[in-house]
Structure formats: C-alpha cells, structure tokens
Amino acid sequence: MSDFYLKFVDEEQAQEVLYTKVVDEWSEPEDPDVEPIPLRWHYVPNYVNIDTIGVIYEPAPDPEDYVPVQYEGWFVNVRVVGEDAEPLIAYSIDPEPYPMRVWG
C-alpha cells in the first residue's frame, strides 16, 4: 500500500490519468464502410482509492482580512493497493507546502 499526493495541471489532465473512458453506445451507420462513432461513454477509475481534492487555497494568515489565494493545479490523493503506480509518479508531489487531506 502506498499513498500518492498528486498535482495535475487541471481536472481534465487528472481525468486522463486516473480514469479510462469506456464507450457505452456506438452509432449504427447504414453504410458498412463507415466507421461507427462513439455516442455515449462513462469513466472507469484506474485505482480503487481516489480522493479528489480539486482546488486548494493558501492558509489564511489573518482570518479577518483574508483574500483567498489559489495554489496552481488540481490536487488528488490516491492510495495504491496492488495497482500499477508507475503512471502516478510523474504527478507526485511533496505534500508539505500544501494544506492536505490525509487517509484515515
């Protein structure tokens, strides 16, 4: 078991790494020479334990005059239990500078 604290450019990039797009429904062209087109799909998680955090903001030094400052990126925690962690390594970060949510 390994925990990964991940930072992606945006939600779309996280989706591409953490989920597989599976087609549910294809078009049915009348012409057999025309390739079917995917019409509907869903996403299947590549990992059992995905904790999407999303946007993180800097802690408030003074709650009275706090103006939210967003950290760049889209944050996700993944606990890997028997899955291939190799695709996650490129997005792994040191969680220390960021406020984090940890596994219970």
C-alpha positions as CSV (number, residue, x, y, z in Angstrom):
1,M,0.0,0.0,0.0
2,S,1.3,3.4,-1.0
3,D,-0.2,6.9,-0.7
4,F,0.4,9.4,-3.5
5,Y,-0.3,13.2,-3.3
6,L,-0.8,14.3,-6.9
7,K,-0.8,17.7,-8.6
8,F,-2.2,18.0,-12.1
9,V,-2.4,21.0,-14.4
10,D,-6.2,20.8,-14.3
11,E,-9.1,18.4,-13.8
12,E,-9.0,17.2,-17.4
13,Q,-5.4,16.0,-17.0
14,A,-6.3,14.2,-13.8
15,Q,-9.2,12.5,-15.5
16,E,-6.9,11.3,-18.3
17,V,-4.5,9.7,-15.9
18,L,-6.9,8.4,-13.2
19,Y,-9.8,7.1,-15.3
20,T,-10.3,5.1,-18.5
21,K,-13.0,6.2,-20.9
22,V,-15.3,3.3,-21.9
23,V,-17.8,3.6,-24.8
24,D,-21.4,2.7,-23.9
25,E,-23.1,3.3,-27.2
26,W,-21.9,3.5,-30.8
27,S,-23.7,4.9,-33.8
28,E,-25.1,2.4,-36.3
29,P,-24.2,3.7,-39.8
30,E,-26.2,2.3,-42.6
31,D,-23.2,2.1,-44.9
32,P,-20.9,-0.8,-43.7
33,D,-17.9,1.1,-45.0
34,V,-18.5,3.9,-42.5
35,E,-16.9,3.5,-39.1
36,P,-19.2,3.7,-36.1
37,I,-18.9,6.8,-33.9
38,P,-19.0,6.7,-30.1
39,L,-22.2,8.4,-28.9
40,R,-22.1,7.8,-25.1
41,W,-19.4,6.8,-22.7
42,H,-18.6,6.7,-19.0
43,Y,-15.3,6.7,-17.0
44,V,-14.0,3.8,-15.0
45,P,-11.4,4.5,-12.2
46,N,-8.0,3.1,-12.7
47,Y,-7.5,3.0,-8.9
48,V,-9.8,1.8,-6.2
49,N,-9.0,4.7,-3.8
50,I,-9.2,8.1,-5.4
51,D,-9.7,11.2,-3.2
52,T,-10.3,14.2,-5.5
53,I,-9.5,17.4,-3.6
54,G,-9.5,19.8,-6.6
55,V,-8.5,23.4,-5.9
56,I,-6.5,24.2,-2.8
57,Y,-6.1,27.7,-1.3
58,E,-3.3,29.1,0.8
59,P,-4.0,29.1,4.5
60,A,-5.4,32.3,6.0
61,P,-2.7,34.1,7.9
62,D,-5.3,36.6,9.2
63,P,-8.9,35.4,9.0
64,E,-10.2,39.0,9.4
65,D,-8.7,40.3,6.1
66,Y,-8.3,37.0,4.3
67,V,-8.3,37.1,0.5
68,P,-8.3,33.6,-1.0
69,V,-5.2,32.8,-3.0
70,Q,-5.4,29.6,-5.0
71,Y,-2.5,27.3,-5.5
72,E,-1.9,26.4,-9.1
73,G,-3.1,22.9,-10.1
74,W,-5.7,20.3,-9.4
75,F,-5.0,18.1,-6.4
76,V,-5.9,14.4,-5.9
77,N,-4.8,11.8,-3.4
78,V,-4.5,8.2,-4.4
79,R,-3.9,5.1,-2.2
80,V,-2.5,2.4,-4.4
81,V,-3.2,-1.2,-3.2
82,G,-1.9,-3.7,-5.8
83,E,-2.4,-1.4,-8.8
84,D,0.3,-0.1,-11.1
85,A,1.6,3.2,-9.5
86,E,4.0,4.0,-12.4
87,P,1.6,6.4,-14.2
88,L,1.3,8.4,-11.0
89,I,4.9,9.1,-10.3
90,A,5.2,12.0,-12.8
91,Y,2.5,13.9,-10.9
92,S,3.6,13.0,-7.3
93,I,4.4,16.0,-5.1
94,D,5.7,16.6,-1.6
95,P,2.5,17.5,0.3
96,E,4.4,19.6,2.9
97,P,3.9,23.0,1.3
98,Y,0.2,22.4,0.7
99,P,-2.6,22.0,3.2
100,M,-3.6,18.4,2.8
101,R,-6.2,15.8,3.5
102,V,-4.9,12.5,4.6
103,W,-6.2,9.0,4.6
104,G,-8.0,8.0,7.8
